[in-house]
C-alpha cells in the first residue's frame, strides 16, 4: 500500500497529508485578488535582491562552486550565461537572493519564504516547460506551506533552540512549490514533504562571526525541496506523518512549543501567504519597526545625528537576543542584525542601503559612536506579542536633555503598512540597474507583473542570464 495519503477512507489524514492534498489542487482562481498581487510583487522583489547581490563575495563563491561541479543543465542562474542542473540552479539562486537580506519575510513564521520557494519553483517549472500561471500556482503553494509550517512549529521555541526557519520550514515550502510546478498529485506531493522533512536544516551559529551560512540556508532549502519533489515524482515514498510522528517527527525534534493544529487551520479560507512583508530596509526584520520609528522622529523633529547622545530601544526578547549585542565592526552577515548600527544609519543618512554594511561605511566615526550608544531592552509585554508583530519603542536621548519617543508596531512593507507597487518597482530598479539596461528592467518588471498571462518563461529566463 502507498505510504503517503492513505487509500483507507476511514483512516484519518495527518496534517501534512491534508496540507499536501490542498496545495496539490491549488489554482490561481482560488486566491483572493490581493494575494495574487502580493505574490507577483514578491517575485519581482526576489529577483531585484538576486541581481543586487551579483558583485558580492558570496556570489563569487557561488559561481566558483558552479564552475567546479560542472553542473550543466537546463535551468537559469541569475547573472550567469551558462545554464545549470536543477538542484545546482536552485541552490545558487536561493543563496544569491538572500545575500543582501533584503528579501521578503513572514513575521508570524519568522522566516524568509521567497528565497526558498521561488528558486525551487522556477527550476521545476523549467523542467516541466510550464508557463507563468503554473509558476505562480507553485509559488503560492510554496509560500502557503512555508508560512503554515513556520507558524505551527512554534517560531519562538524553534528560534531559541538555534534553528533557522528559513532553512528548515523553507525546505517544506520549496518541496510544495516544486511539486505543484511538476503537477504532482496529492499523494506524491505528500511524499515530497516527507522527503523534505528528512533534509530540513539551518541554524543560527553564523551570527557569532557573520558566517555565510546565513545566506546558504535559503539555497539549501530551495535545493532540498526541489530534490524532494523530483524524488517523489519518480516514485519515492515517505512517512505518513513526517511532521507529527512521536518518534522523529519534525515538530517533536525542532520545537518545545509546536502547535500542529495551526498547520491546516482555516485552510482554503485564510491564505497565510497574504501576511508576507516586502522589506524596505536591508536589515533583520526585528530592527525594522525601530528604523521606521527613527526615520519618523528625524522627519518630525528635524533631529540630526550629532544631537543624539544615546538611543534606547524597548522590544521583545528575541529582538534583544538577535540585535542588541555590544557593537563592534563585523562582516555584513553579522552587522545587518545590529540594532544600533541600523539606527545610526537611519539617523545619519536618512535611508539604509546594502552598501552601508561594507567596511568603508563602518569606518564612519559618527556611525560607530551611535551604534555603540544604543541599548536594546527586553520588555515582557512586547515579548508576549512578538509572534504577532515586532513592535519597537525608540527613545532618542538628546544632548540638550530632551527625549523623543516613537513606537511603531508594523514596519513599512507589512500588510498593515504595505509598500505600493511603485515602491517595489523602484526597489527592483535600484538593485538591478547596475546589471541590466533600462529596456530590460522595464521588460522584466512587465513580464513578472503579468506573469499569469505568460505562456512561456523563456524570455524571463533570458533576461536573468543577460546580467552575466
Secondary structure, 3 states (H helix, E strand, C coil): CCCCCCCCCCCCCCHHHHHHHHHHCCCHHHCCHHHHHHHHHHHHHHHHHHHHCCCCHHHHHHHHHHHHHCCCCCEEECCEEEEECHHHHHHHHHHHHHCCCCCCEECCCCECCHHHHHHHHHHHHHHHCCCHHHHHHHHHHHHHHHHHHHHHCCHHHHHHCCECHHHHHHHHHHHHHHHHHCCCCHHHHHHHHHHHHCCCCCECHHHHCCCCHHHHHHHHHHHHHHHHHHHHHCCCCCCCCCCCCCCCCHHHHHCCCCCHHHHCCCCCCCCHHHHEECCCCCCCHHHHHHHHHHHHHHHHHCCCHHHEEEEEEEECHHHHHHHCCCCCCCCHHHHCCCHHHHHHHHHHHCCCCHHHHCHHHHCCHHHHHHHHCEEEEECHHHHHCCCCCCCEEEEEEECCCCEEEEEECCCCCCHHHCCCHHHHHHHHHHHHCCCCCHHHHHHHHHHHHCHHHCCCCHHHHHHHHHCC
